[in-house]
Amino acid sequence: MYNNYETLVCEQKKMKIYNNVLDMIGNTPMVHLRTGIPDNGLTACVKLEYYNPTGSLKDRMSYHIIKTAMAEGKLKKGDTVIDNSSGNTGSAMALVALQMGLKAVVTTPIKTSKEKIDLMKSYGAEVIVTPEVDVHDDPKGFFAVARRLAKEKGYFDLDQYDSQLNVEAHYNTTGPEIWRDTEGKITHFVAGIGTGGTFSGVARYLKEMNPKIKTIAVDPEGSVFTDYILEGKDVPGHSYKIEGIGSDVITKAMHKDMVDEVITVSDKDAFLRAREITINEGLSIGGSSGAVAVAMEKASAYLNEGHVMVGIFGDAGIRYLSKYFNDDWMYKQGFLE
């Protein structure tokens, strides 16, 4: 005999069978966040984007860009797609390509975790690891290598940094999901900025629904976005360890006019917070999510009852077991005493 409680749970979850893995992209869950959030009546939630098939929010963008390109005749089965990536876009692009009869090539910097490189390869991608460079357009860097190969080989360039389809993907899906799941009560939106596509797309949708919603961008210390957003300056950045957010170049997917506030977070604070949340709440999250959580704590200082703050947790901690979930690595970087 079936357990009545288990039957009830199944009915409440309205389980369904998907046609294929690409249909599983999006509609990720949200959960209350408590670590670092004051008990002042504020409702703080995070959207868990690691519930997407490859474990990050980049599934949304990759699928939307490739699907659109195929519909417009810019891509056909057997073609190759390429982009530079710190890992998440590479995995997402590789999965989508595999399912749609395409090939994928990814260029990635040497700082990318082994877990991410292996994951990209597991989806059939050709992964080209490039050295760290000081200048964005250095011919040896992962950005320049991807652009060169796209031109020389005739590959389709996903172009996540500048593609407005990147922004559109989140305007069409992530933003509406947040609005729906908070029943339109969201007052503050917090997200990291890497390409800027997620932040810009969600922020634009939410502000169209309610112009009073405040949007808070999260940037690693060393990234170029903060000076650009606050002062309109394009100044050189410096290296940082957080993967997935921040940039050494201004991107066209980053819509500056969508940002109400920007909060910078250090590598150490982001990594320690990610570890803390994993222990406290059982949410195994990446370093960029740790940075978002730190920013949410800072923002919560001036919020109270009636405010609803939603953050984006972009990927999972399983991608970084050899890095900031590894005590030896943390000690060597000076992040643990």
Buried (B, 14 or more C-beta within 10 A) or exposed (E): EEEEEEEEEEEEEEEEEEEEBBEBBBEBEBEEBEBBBEEEEBBBBBBBBBBBBBBBBBBBBBBBBBBBBBEEEEBEEEBBBBBBBBBBBBBBBBBBBBBBEBBBBBBBBEBBBEBBBEBBBEBEBBBBEBEEBEEBEBEEBBBBBBBEBBEEEEBBBBBBBBBBBBBBBBBBBBBBBBBEBBEEEBBBBBBBBBBBBBBBBBBBBBBEBEEEBBBBBBBBBBBBBBBBBEEEEEEEBEEBBBBBBBBBBBBBBBBBEBBBBBBBBBBBBBBBBBBBBBEEBEBBBBBBBBBBBBBBBBBBEEBEEEBBBBBBBBBBBBBBBEBBBEEEBBEEBEBBE
